[in-house]
């Protein structure tokens, strides 16, 4: 009888221990891995953005060169005191070109920023899926996330992944 009692206690203990272990694994499986990024830091370190800004700057210099040529002609006519009709036509052409350039530049910059943002979000989503993140939050002054522990900061890892992905290394 004593052996039966000891056996039942041992069996009961094993069942309880097994249940606790199963419960622990079940709870662990349902925990979500989360992290946060500092989007402004990623944006600053983004190779894609840097390359596109160089292209935008090259286009800007080319158009600025055209504007400088027109401005030079305008100043030359002003110094010579040429007819006001010619001067006015040249001034109108200059102002039109300048306005056109500013509009094109703003539109192109907005389009590039939108493309970069879409690609960046796609890369971050891939990073999250590959690394089994349920959530990646943004921590910056305009976000609704007020606090995050530094050990949850994955900004550097995400930046590295995004830049490697952009360069075709991932």
N, C-alpha and C positions, 0 to 999 in steps of 0.2 A: 504494500500500500504506500509506503514511503517512497518507493521507486516510481510509482505512478504519479504521486504528487509532485515529485521532483521533475519528472518528465513533462507533466502538464505545465509547470511553472516555466521550464525551459522552452517549451513549445509556445506558450503565451508570450514570453519575452522575445522570442524570434519573430513571432507574428507582429508584435508591437514595433520592434526595431525595423523590420521590413517595411511596415506601413509608414513609419517616420521617414525612412530613406526615400521611399516612393513619393511621399508628399513633398519632401525637399526638392527632388528632381522635377516634379510637376510645377512647383512654384518657380523654380529657376528657369524652366522652359518658357514660362509666361512673362518673365521679366523682359522689358524692352531695353535694348541698348540705345542710349541717347548720347548726343554730343552737341557741341555748338561750335560755330565758326564766327570769326570776326570778318565779315564780308568786305569791309573797307581794306583790310590788310590783304586779303586774297586778291582783291581788285588791283591793289598797288603792285603786287608781285606777279601778276598774270602776264605770261609771255605773249599770249595772243593779243592782249590789249596793247602791249608795248609795240608789237609789230604793226598793228593796224594804225596806231597813232603815228608811227613813222611814215606810213603810206599817206595818211591824211596830211601830215606836215609837208611832205614832198609836193602834194597837189596844191597845198596852200602857197608854198613858195613859188610854184609855177604861175599861179594866178596873180600873186603879189607882184611878180616880175612884170606881167602884162599891165597891171594897174600902175606900177611905177613908171613904165614907158609912157602911158597916157598922161600921167601926172606931169612928167617931164615936158611933154609936148604942150601941155596946158600952161605950165609955168613959162615956157619959152615964148609962147604967143602973148602971154600977159606982159612979159618984159619988153617985147617988141612993140606992144601997143597995137596989135593987129585989130582988125574990125571986130566989133563986139558980136556980130552975128556968128563969125567963125569960132570965136572964143566960146560963145554960149553953146554952140553945137558940140564942141569938144568937151566942154564942162558937163553937158548933159550926157554925153557918151560915157564919160568917166564915172559920173554918179550912178548911171544905170549899171555899168559893169561892176562897180563896187557893191551896189545893192544886190545884184545877181550873185556875185561871189559869196557875200555874207549869207544869203539864203541857201545857196547850194552847200556851203560849208556846214551850216547848222543842220540841214537835212541829212547830209552824209554822216556827220558826227552822231546824230540821233539814231540813224539806221545802223551804224557800226556798233554803237552801245547796245542797241536792242539785240543784234546778232550775238554779240559777246555774252550778254546776259542769258540768252536762251541756251547757248552752248555751254556756258558755265553751269547753269542749272542741270543740264543733261549729264554733264560730267560728275557733278555732285551726287545726282541720283544714282549713277552707276557705282560711285564710290560707296554710297550707303548700302546698296544691294550687295556688292561684293563683300563688304565688311559687316553685314548683317545688322545694320542700324535700322531701328524702327523710326527714329526721329533725328533730324539734324536741325537745330535751331540757329537762328541768326542773332548774335549779340552785337548790337550797335545802338547808338543814341535814339534811333527812330523805331527800334523794335519794341515789342511788348514784353520781351524777356528782360526782367529786371535784374536777375542775378543768376549766375551759373558758376559752379565750382571750377577752378582752374584745371583740375584733373579731367574735366569733361571737354576741355578745349582741344579740338582736332583741326584747328586752322592750318597748322604747318603740314600735317599729313594730307589734308585735302588740297592744299596749294601744290604740294609736291606731286600728288596724283594728277591733278588737273593739268599742270605744266607738262608732265611726262605723257599724258594722254594726247595733249595738243601736238606734241613733237613726234607722236607716233611710237613712243617707247613703251606704251602699255597696251 
